[in-house]
Amino acid sequence: MIKIGMIIGDRYEILEKIGTGGMSDVYKAKCHKLNRYVAIKVLKQEFSENTNFVSKFRVEAQAAAGLMHPNIVNVYDVGEEDGIYYIVMELVEGITLKNYIEKKARLSVKEALSIAIQVSMGIEAAHNNHIIHRDIKPQNIMISKEGKVKIADFGIAKAATSNTITSNVMGSVHYTSPEQARGGFSDERSDIYSLGCTMFEMLTGRVPFDGETTVAIAIKHIQEDMPSPREYVSEIPVCVEQIIFKCTQKSPDRRYQSMGELIVDLKKALITPDEDFVKMVPFDAGGETRTISEEDIAEIKQRTDRIDLDAPMRLKDREVQKNSYSPKDEEEEEQPEKPVRQEQISSKYKPVVEEDPDDMDEEDDEEEYEDDDMDPKMERITTILAIVAAVIIGILALVLVANALGVFKSSPKTDSNITQDETTDESKVKMIRVVGMNIEDAKKALNDIGLGTRVTKEESDTYEVDQVISQDVEEGEEVDMYSTIALVVSSGSNGVAVPNVTGQEEAAAKSTLEAAGFKVNVTQSSSDSVQEGLVISQDPTADSKAENGATITLTVSTGPEIKKVKVPDLRGMTESAAKSKLAEYGLNCGTVSETYSDTVTEGCVVSQSYSPDSEVDEGTSVNIQLSVGPEKHTYKYVTTLNAPSGYTSGNVTVTITASDGTTRSFTTSSFPCAVNETGFNVSSGTLTYSYTATTMQTVIDSETGEETEEPITEDVTTSPVTVQFEQE
């Protein structure tokens, strides 16, 4: 059992599962010895104990391990550990050609030709090593992130020296050659046919043949002409269409005889697409008398010694199994009953047993001429061969007609206990009940007893999705093994159509859905295109069906996604500088007000509504306050003045000088004098008096020396006296 994190082979750490197939799973792993990432294909546990499957798995590894080419997924290692069989391969980070076609709908002519050339070069390298892929299809072609094309999965490939001639292994039915579909000879030209089908799909976005069953598709490959790709895409050059036609001829002899020939034409089509240069092989005139040379006689004698006269009986068995083909047959390969050595294949790829009547004529004309007379022994051999040929042709014709009429039913065949040599005519099985089972469980249960399935979908209020509603054969009834059982599977309840409420206001949308019988759940999301408050999307989608009372989830727009920005420090900036800085940060300037400040210069920012470095929504308005300088107060000087010293009479000028230089003066002759001076801008000042003073002065008479007191008058200005003002 493979688990994430386990190490196999003492070096490969399993990281994750990246793919799965019918027989194996593919994991991404790390090789700790070489410090690189690899892909590891691991045989599924249910097949690891089956020697037939294990043998096929090893054959795949042995076939692929000998291939080293830039256009082939390289195989690094093969191993087995505790019943785990694995192949270590190059890890290709990229996409399959199938997914690439589906992504682009169809490829341009230039791109398709470029890919086809790379694929052809990889296949050519395999053919040069006597390996036929036999399952060329877009699913087995990888395109790396760097644009490199690589062929993967030599799952049905075998060395040409090891029994490739008469295998009934069929690759994917949409790309299989006629000879593979018949269970007959397959060689390098079978890969050319499959590549032609792949090119058709690259250029048109569709497979050349399709049908309801694999048998129907296989018969089309055998009987119907290849459709014209130009009918689907008119701009495809004629030469490219001719290349596809030549690749997909029914007779291998009329196809390209090697990948080298095909590569030449592909490159020419890439360079000169407007030229009509493809040389088609004409049909054999047929019917005219042919002269047998001595070299032909020698070849006939040599090949007669190797012909297996029991081949017609085995061919019948193979045809019965061929017409029971299912997709899982891609993963099950029969070992041919009688290996044919490489040297038995002629230089013209003529098969030992070939269903083409023209080839059979050449096989039957095994005559030995001696002095222009027929040797009796040779005559008997020729007669036997003619009978054998007639029987083979008759059987093939009957089988093809039976297939067209649906006599042979298609069914999967996966039970490892059922061998390829079993016939289907005499085996019977009892039908089991699968109604109510999940379809996958039902398929497995029927496959286990040798029955296939054909599924149709039907709405049901009773059965859950993917549950089997009915079966066309009742439980206990005996049916032929490998028959196809028709199952009707539930696609779920019919349900109620969900109204379309996208673009509506939230309240209206909820009202509409609730009126239709649904519950509503609301989520919010930003949107650059949908107005705030309107429904962006709904789940389930409009016009789909949901059960009555189901919950419909609405996604309502909150408007464009709002970006968070940091608020800059505007303090000390002028008004214009502050506005420029806000715009730089994606913010707006809000209201501008004024305030007193003893520290900030008048006209500069004292404060802002959002502190510096705080995060706000982009587009937020930031209010600022500008300084008008220190706060201005008014003061008053209220007091009562007494007469100054020496004053006796007359006017006295009283002067009040504020500390900012402001002067107030008044004259009085009445004391005590009341003072009430207001409107000073400072809190202190000085007080002075100006008046005429009379004083007594001692006078000495110079003659007599007598002292007398006499009054003297003089103008006096007193020294300034500091006074404090009161705030108004």
Summary of the structure (lengths in Angstrom):
residues: 728
radius of gyration: 52.1
end to end distance: 97.1
largest distance: 207.6
contacts: 2172
relative contact order: 0.05
helix: 29%
strand: 28%
